[in-house]
Amino acid sequence: MPAPRSEFKAWRKLTTRWADNDAYGHVNNSVFYQWFDTAVNAWLVEQAMLDIKDGDPIALVVRTSCSYFAPLVFPEDVDIGIAVSQLGRSSIRYRLGAFALAEARAAAQGEFVHVTVDRSTRRPVDIPAHWRTRLLAIS
């Protein structure tokens, strides 16, 4: 069942592009993964958690999934909802929803798992305390 907006704590508005539509006339499934990646990482940057160029640690994606309920199309603005569903020692599990602006339920919803790693070794490290505080705020 599609999730309601109330399940999400942070939001990012994105706009579909002409190239997002596929031969069937709706946004292609691969675009949802790009939206989820953009929404999560933009939120991390805005929260001063992730410095893409020089930060340490960094967060790498280790798992994604998505379920689809209703089509989205070009041209259309889309709200991407973000919530943290689980925090581990080094892992962050996000719950994500893609919503048409006027809709109360997600057109698609997914899961996205980051692991915090040392920038140079790419080995898992503990989630920094200041990250954990911000992540708990959207749990």
C-alpha positions in Angstrom: 0.0 0.0 0.0 1.4 3.5 -0.8 2.6 5.4 2.1 1.0 8.7 3.2 2.9 12.0 3.4 2.8 11.9 7.2 5.4 9.0 7.2 8.1 11.4 5.9 10.0 14.1 7.8 12.2 15.9 5.3 11.3 16.9 1.8 12.9 17.8 -1.6 11.0 19.2 -4.6 12.2 18.0 -7.9 10.9 18.5 -11.4 10.6 15.9 -14.1 12.6 16.4 -17.3 11.6 15.6 -20.9 14.2 12.8 -20.9 12.6 11.1 -17.8 9.6 9.8 -19.7 10.1 6.4 -21.3 8.5 4.8 -24.4 5.4 4.1 -22.3 4.8 7.7 -21.6 5.7 7.8 -17.9 8.8 8.4 -15.8 11.1 5.5 -16.2 11.8 3.4 -13.1 15.5 4.2 -13.1 14.7 7.9 -12.6 13.2 7.2 -9.2 16.6 5.9 -8.0 18.2 9.1 -9.2 15.6 11.2 -7.3 16.2 9.2 -4.1 19.9 9.6 -4.4 19.6 13.3 -5.1 17.2 13.9 -2.2 19.1 12.0 0.4 22.5 13.5 -0.5 21.2 17.0 -0.9 19.7 16.7 2.6 23.0 15.4 4.0 24.9 18.4 2.5 22.3 20.9 3.7 22.6 19.5 7.2 26.4 19.9 7.1 26.9 16.2 7.4 28.4 15.4 4.0 31.2 17.3 2.4 31.4 15.7 -1.0 34.8 17.0 -1.9 36.8 16.7 1.3 34.6 15.1 4.0 35.4 12.1 6.0 33.5 9.9 6.5 31.5 9.6 3.4 28.3 7.6 2.8 28.1 4.9 0.2 25.0 3.2 -1.1 24.9 -0.5 -0.5 21.2 -1.2 -1.2 18.2 0.3 -2.9 14.7 -0.9 -3.7 11.5 0.7 -5.0 7.8 -0.2 -5.4 5.6 1.6 -7.9 1.9 2.5 -7.4 1.0 5.3 -9.9 2.7 6.9 -12.9 4.4 10.2 -12.8 5.0 12.1 -16.1 6.7 15.1 -17.7 6.0 17.9 -17.0 5.4 17.6 -13.3 6.8 18.7 -10.0 7.5 15.8 -7.6 8.0 15.8 -3.8 10.5 13.3 -2.4 9.8 12.5 1.2 12.7 11.2 3.4 12.7 9.5 6.7 15.2 7.4 8.6 13.8 4.0 9.4 16.8 2.4 11.1 20.2 3.5 12.4 23.0 1.0 12.9 26.6 1.4 14.0 27.6 2.5 10.4 24.5 2.0 8.4 21.5 4.3 7.7 18.3 2.9 6.3 16.1 5.6 4.7 12.5 5.3 3.7 11.6 7.4 0.6 8.4 8.4 -1.2 7.8 10.1 -4.5 4.6 12.1 -4.6 2.8 14.0 -7.2 2.2 17.4 -5.7 -1.6 17.1 -5.2 -1.5 13.5 -4.0 -1.7 12.3 -0.4 -0.1 8.9 -1.1 3.2 8.0 -2.7 3.3 7.2 -6.4 6.4 5.2 -5.5 8.2 4.4 -2.3 11.6 2.9 -1.7 14.4 2.1 0.6 18.0 3.4 0.4 20.8 2.2 2.7 24.0 4.1 3.2 27.1 2.9 5.0 29.5 5.4 6.5 33.0 4.7 5.4 36.5 6.2 5.8 37.1 8.2 2.6 40.5 6.7 1.8 40.1 3.0 3.0 36.4 2.7 2.1 36.1 0.6 5.3 33.0 1.1 7.5 33.3 3.6 10.4 30.8 4.6 13.2 28.2 7.2 12.2 29.6 10.5 13.7 27.6 11.8 16.7 26.5 15.0 14.9 25.2 12.9 12.0 23.4 10.6 14.4 21.6 13.6 16.1 20.4 14.9 12.7 19.4 11.5 11.4 17.4 10.8 14.6 15.5 14.0 14.0 13.9 12.6 10.8 13.4 9.1 12.3 
